[in-house]
Amino acid sequence: GFSQSGFGGASFGDFGGFRSSRGPSLDINAQITIPFATALLGGVHNINIQNNSYDIKIPAGVKSGETIRLKGKGNSIGGQSGDLLLKVSVASHPQYAQDGDDLTMHFDVPLKVALFGGKVEIETLRKTITLKVPKNTKNAQRFRVKDLGGYNRKSKAYGDLYLEANIILPNCDTLPEALKEALEKYL
């Protein structure tokens, strides 16, 4: 069997608290929540752990559940330092839903543009784009914009952005009588 006296025994390999090489683990585990845009685009996020402030570089395309390791930022004993392990959770965004590397976003389309076609300016997290909306666009109709989705760090490729039309109906009370009568007659 294994001797229980030292930390050298391989029997401790299964316990997260011990490292067979250097006794008790000096690593610090912490949870962090980062903004949706920072996870998507990458950037710097400031955290406070055990009264220490760190500016962490967040790589583009980080997903919830991933761990960022800061080497040497753990606890120190006798000249040895552990690592700081940060388990990432990505905050949700009011406008975007994410599915893998693809994003979906709703955008408003005035009724006139939905009926007769036209252009709509849409501010995405990466840049502002002009979408050509075809005539007879239906509510919840989806348009795909390539490469404006999330970044995949393994494949080094970008996902797609799906834009879902939300058709804005005019207030009936503000329409001229002649138009109201025509709509009632023909719709």
Secondary structure by P-SEA (a helix, b strand, c coil): ccccccccccccccccccccccccccbbbbbbbbccccccbbbbbbbbcccccccccccccccccbbbbbcccccccccbbbbbbbbbbbbbbccccccccbbbbbbbbccccccbbbbbbbbcccbbbbbbccccccccbbbbbcccccccccccbbbbbbbbbbccccccccccaaaaaaaaacc
